[in-house]
């Protein structure tokens, strides 16, 4: 059996992790650059602080220089990885014998497990970190009390 076929799903997962980390660092760097550009603009034109409308246009101009990145959807990535894994399992079962069949089956199985785990963990973390109705109710009530005082 060719060990490259067994390691291929791990290489894909490693490449995905490297991509996600690089993208996250890039987004942080772009946000930092936008903040620096806004601060430099404020340093050159301090009267922007007095006018909220001019400040808004200055911020939008600085942000327009940098390309906006959309967030990585780990649920979709996990589902695609799981589907690729199921295709590998199906290919391995269809070939029935030989090192290619074993590699496709084992690699597909690993891909399916990792992809479904990624999707399920992302769904779980989204569910646990979602805003709760009670949080909004408490904030609204406290703001209402402050306004009445």
Beta strands, then each sheet from edge to edge (+ up, - down):
end
